[in-house]
Amino acid sequence: MVVSAAMEEDSSHPSSTQGPGGAETLDKSLLVVDDDKVFCDRLARAMSSRGFAARTAGSVAEALAAIETAAPAFAVIDLRLGDGSGLDVMRALKSRRQDARGIILTGYGAIATAVMAVKLGAFDYLAKPANADDVVAALMTGRLDTPAERDPPMSADRVRWEHIQRIYESCDRNVSETARQLNMHRRTLQRILAKRAPK
């Protein structure tokens, strides 16, 4: 599952620098944040082989220190870290560098978390397992030199409907239990379930 956010036009791409001969080169500094050291190192190596200048961090604290030292142009951040949430890392990155592109990478896929990640500045939300090619495609989407087809982001009504459906299915289609978990009146939930999915 990928949820993408349209960034403001002026800050949609990480900053470029002048290379030899005055040619513009993309800043491809990258921070990979994951408390699975084997996965983190492997992804960093794979991204380095694809032209990124990758650094790693195994915790929220390490990631925040790395961002404070030199905020990267790109980041791949695990949602659940041993000492906190990857969303805190995303928030800190966007605070230090508005033009940074980051994605939240997690094995705990949930629409509500995806929406929160996007609100905090994540450009994409990828569910594990995702290989280096998936990550590169997510990070570079929208750049003129790497065109890619993207699905338009879901509307707020559709996101809400999808979330309700997910809870409904996890409760074995029990309306009363679903309403309890959503803190919603049973009749209100029944009306929503009876309607067709919003666009």
C-alpha positions in Angstrom: 0.0 0.0 0.0 1.3 3.4 -0.9 -0.2 6.7 0.2 1.4 9.7 -1.6 1.1 13.4 -0.8 1.4 16.2 -3.3 4.1 18.5 -2.1 4.1 22.3 -2.6 5.6 23.1 -6.0 8.4 25.2 -4.7 9.6 22.5 -2.3 8.7 19.3 -4.1 12.2 18.2 -4.8 15.3 18.0 -2.6 17.8 20.8 -3.3 20.3 20.4 -6.1 23.9 21.5 -6.1 26.3 22.6 -8.9 28.5 19.8 -10.1 31.6 20.0 -12.3 31.2 22.3 -15.3 28.2 24.0 -13.7 25.9 21.0 -14.2 23.1 20.6 -11.6 23.3 17.5 -9.6 20.7 16.1 -7.2 21.5 15.9 -3.5 21.1 12.2 -2.8 22.0 12.2 0.9 19.9 9.5 2.5 19.2 8.4 6.1 17.9 4.8 6.6 16.3 4.4 10.1 15.4 0.9 11.3 16.1 -1.0 14.5 16.5 -4.3 12.5 20.3 -3.8 11.9 20.6 -6.5 9.3 17.7 -5.1 7.2 18.9 -1.5 7.8 22.5 -2.2 6.6 21.3 -4.2 3.7 18.9 -1.5 2.5 21.6 1.2 3.0 24.1 -0.8 0.8 21.5 -1.4 -1.9 20.6 2.3 -1.9 24.3 3.3 -2.0 24.7 1.0 -5.1 21.9 3.0 -6.7 23.7 6.3 -6.2 22.6 7.5 -2.8 24.9 8.6 -0.1 23.4 6.5 2.7 23.8 6.7 6.4 22.0 4.5 9.0 20.4 5.0 12.4 19.0 2.2 14.6 16.7 4.3 16.9 14.8 7.5 17.2 17.6 9.1 19.2 20.3 8.2 16.7 18.1 9.4 13.8 17.4 12.8 15.5 21.1 13.2 16.2 21.9 12.4 12.5 19.3 14.9 11.3 20.7 17.6 13.7 24.2 17.0 12.3 23.2 17.1 8.6 19.5 16.8 7.6 19.4 14.4 4.5 17.5 15.1 1.3 15.9 11.6 1.6 14.9 9.3 4.4 13.5 5.8 4.8 12.1 5.5 8.3 10.6 2.4 10.0 7.4 3.3 11.8 8.0 1.3 15.0 11.4 1.7 16.6 12.6 0.5 20.0 12.6 3.9 21.6 9.6 5.5 19.9 7.8 6.2 16.6 9.3 6.9 13.2 6.7 9.6 12.9 8.7 11.6 15.4 11.8 11.3 13.1 9.7 12.4 10.1 8.5 15.4 12.0 12.0 16.4 13.0 13.3 15.9 9.4 10.6 18.1 7.9 11.3 20.7 10.6 15.0 20.9 9.7 14.6 20.5 6.0 11.3 21.3 4.3 12.3 20.0 0.9 13.3 16.5 2.2 11.5 13.5 0.9 10.8 10.7 3.3 8.9 7.5 3.3 7.5 5.5 6.3 8.4 1.8 5.9 6.6 -0.6 8.2 5.2 -4.1 8.6 2.3 -2.7 10.5 0.2 -1.3 7.7 -2.7 0.8 8.8 -4.6 3.5 6.9 -4.9 5.8 9.9 -1.1 5.7 10.4 -0.6 6.3 6.7 -2.7 9.4 6.8 -0.9 10.7 9.9 2.5 10.0 8.2 1.4 12.1 5.2 0.1 14.9 7.4 3.5 15.0 9.1 5.3 15.3 5.7 5.9 11.8 4.6 5.9 11.6 0.8 5.0 7.9 0.8 4.0 5.0 3.0 5.3 1.6 2.0 4.3 -1.7 3.7 7.1 -4.2 4.2 8.5 -6.2 2.5 9.7 -3.5 0.1 12.9 -3.9 -1.9 15.4 -1.2 -2.8 13.7 -0.7 -6.2 10.4 0.0 -4.5 12.1 2.5 -2.2 13.9 4.3 -5.0 10.6 4.5 -7.0 8.8 6.0 -4.0 11.5 8.5 -3.2 12.1 9.7 -6.7 8.5 9.8 -8.0 7.5 13.1 -9.4 11.0 14.2 -10.5 11.2 15.1 -14.1 14.1 12.7 -14.7 12.2 9.7 -13.2 8.6 9.9 -14.4 6.2 7.4 -12.9 2.5 6.7 -12.9 0.9 7.3 -9.5 -2.6 6.7 -8.2 -4.2 9.9 -6.9 -4.4 10.1 -3.1 -7.7 8.9 -1.6 -10.2 11.5 -0.4 -10.7 12.0 3.3 -14.1 10.3 3.1 -12.6 7.3 1.3 -9.8 7.0 3.9 -12.4 7.1 6.7 -14.6 4.5 4.9 -11.6 2.2 4.3 -10.6 2.4 7.9 -14.1 1.5 9.1 -14.2 -1.4 6.7 -10.9 -2.7 8.0 -12.1 -2.6 11.6 -15.4 -4.2 10.5 -13.6 -7.1 8.9 -11.2 -7.5 11.8 -14.2 -7.8 14.1 -15.6 -10.6 11.9 -18.3 -8.3 10.6 -19.8 -7.8 14.0 -21.5 -4.4 13.9 -21.7 -4.0 17.7 -18.0 -4.8 18.3 -17.0 -2.6 15.4 -19.1 0.3 16.8 -17.5 -0.2 20.2 -13.9 -0.1 18.8 -14.7 3.0 16.7 -16.5 4.7 19.6 -19.4 5.2 17.2 -23.2 4.7 17.7 -24.3 1.4 16.2 -27.0 3.0 14.1 -24.5 5.5 12.6 -22.2 2.7 11.7 -25.0 0.7 10.1 -25.9 3.7 7.9 -22.2 4.0 6.8 -21.9 0.3 6.1 -25.1 0.4 4.0 -23.7 3.1 1.7 -21.5 2.6 -1.3 -17.8 3.5 -0.9 -17.1 7.2 -1.5 -14.7 8.2 -4.3 
